[in-house]
Amino acid sequence: MHLNDTKKFSFKMEDSNGELVVKGEIEGESKIPSSDDLKCKGIIALLNSIDRQNFNESGNDHLFEHYMKEIEETISEVKKYNKLQGKSNCREGLL
């Protein structure tokens, strides 16, 4: 990774009450405006870190199914538009 190509993207998501749901930061090489390629790499890294067994063992398999459906719907929406994608529930409050 070259120092000149390194970008940092910070994000947070709040619920409809303005309460923090999640926040994070992604850092890495980016060649696309607004670090959209870096965002994709971060998403892939996070998805690869999910262990379905943890949902099963904690009795929350329904949450796994809920999140997978939400991820699939969001990906479908992202593919439809050239700019600021869709109105999926998971994008609500994303800053």
WOJOZI-V91690 format. One record per residue. N is the residue number from 0. PHI is phi in radians with two decimals (NA if undefined). D_CENTER is the distance of its C-alpha to the mean C-alpha in Angstrom with 1 decimal. Layout:
n->N phi->PHI d_center->D_CENTER
n->N phi->PHI d_center->D_CENTER
This chain:
n->0 phi->NA d_center->22.6
n->1 phi->-1.62 d_center->24.7
n->2 phi->-0.98 d_center->24.6
n->3 phi->-1.20 d_center->24.9
n->4 phi->-1.63 d_center->21.7
n->5 phi->-1.34 d_center->19.5
n->6 phi->-2.18 d_center->17.0
n->7 phi->-2.26 d_center->14.9
n->8 phi->-2.19 d_center->11.9
n->9 phi->-1.85 d_center->11.5
n->10 phi->-2.50 d_center->9.2
n->11 phi->-2.67 d_center->9.9
n->12 phi->-2.29 d_center->9.7
n->13 phi->-2.04 d_center->13.2
n->14 phi->-1.42 d_center->14.9
n->15 phi->-1.14 d_center->17.8
n->16 phi->-1.65 d_center->20.1
n->17 phi->1.42 d_center->18.4
n->18 phi->-1.45 d_center->17.6
n->19 phi->-1.11 d_center->14.8
n->20 phi->-1.75 d_center->12.2
n->21 phi->-2.80 d_center->10.0
n->22 phi->-2.54 d_center->10.2
n->23 phi->-2.96 d_center->9.8
n->24 phi->-2.54 d_center->11.0
n->25 phi->-2.09 d_center->10.6
n->26 phi->-2.34 d_center->14.1
n->27 phi->3.01 d_center->15.6
n->28 phi->-1.30 d_center->17.6
n->29 phi->-2.45 d_center->16.6
n->30 phi->-2.13 d_center->19.0
n->31 phi->-1.99 d_center->17.2
n->32 phi->-0.96 d_center->17.6
n->33 phi->1.10 d_center->14.9
n->34 phi->0.99 d_center->13.4
n->35 phi->-1.10 d_center->11.4
n->36 phi->-1.18 d_center->12.5
n->37 phi->-1.14 d_center->11.3
n->38 phi->-1.04 d_center->7.7
n->39 phi->-1.07 d_center->8.2
n->40 phi->-1.07 d_center->10.0
n->41 phi->-1.12 d_center->7.5
n->42 phi->-1.07 d_center->5.2
n->43 phi->-1.07 d_center->8.7
n->44 phi->-1.07 d_center->10.0
n->45 phi->-1.14 d_center->7.9
n->46 phi->-1.06 d_center->8.8
n->47 phi->-1.21 d_center->12.2
n->48 phi->-1.63 d_center->12.6
n->49 phi->-1.37 d_center->12.6
n->50 phi->-2.05 d_center->16.3
n->51 phi->-1.00 d_center->17.4
n->52 phi->-1.00 d_center->20.7
n->53 phi->-1.11 d_center->19.5
n->54 phi->-1.15 d_center->18.7
n->55 phi->-1.07 d_center->22.1
n->56 phi->-1.17 d_center->24.1
n->57 phi->-1.62 d_center->23.0
n->58 phi->1.31 d_center->24.0
n->59 phi->-2.06 d_center->20.5
n->60 phi->-1.01 d_center->20.1
n->61 phi->-1.09 d_center->19.6
n->62 phi->-1.17 d_center->16.3
n->63 phi->-1.04 d_center->15.1
n->64 phi->-1.09 d_center->16.4
n->65 phi->-1.05 d_center->14.8
n->66 phi->-1.18 d_center->11.2
n->67 phi->-1.11 d_center->12.0
n->68 phi->-1.11 d_center->13.5
n->69 phi->-1.11 d_center->10.8
n->70 phi->-1.12 d_center->8.4
n->71 phi->-1.07 d_center->11.5
n->72 phi->-1.13 d_center->12.4
n->73 phi->-1.15 d_center->9.4
n->74 phi->-1.06 d_center->10.0
n->75 phi->-1.05 d_center->13.6
n->76 phi->-1.17 d_center->13.3
n->77 phi->-1.04 d_center->11.6
n->78 phi->-1.19 d_center->14.6
n->79 phi->-1.35 d_center->17.1
n->80 phi->-2.11 d_center->17.0
n->81 phi->-1.51 d_center->17.7
n->82 phi->-2.35 d_center->16.5
n->83 phi->0.28 d_center->14.1
n->84 phi->-1.10 d_center->13.0
n->85 phi->0.59 d_center->14.4
n->86 phi->-2.29 d_center->14.6
n->87 phi->-1.05 d_center->12.4
n->88 phi->-0.99 d_center->12.6
n->89 phi->-1.27 d_center->8.9
n->90 phi->-1.50 d_center->9.1
n->91 phi->-1.05 d_center->12.2
n->92 phi->1.48 d_center->12.5
n->93 phi->-1.28 d_center->9.6
n->94 phi->-1.98 d_center->11.7
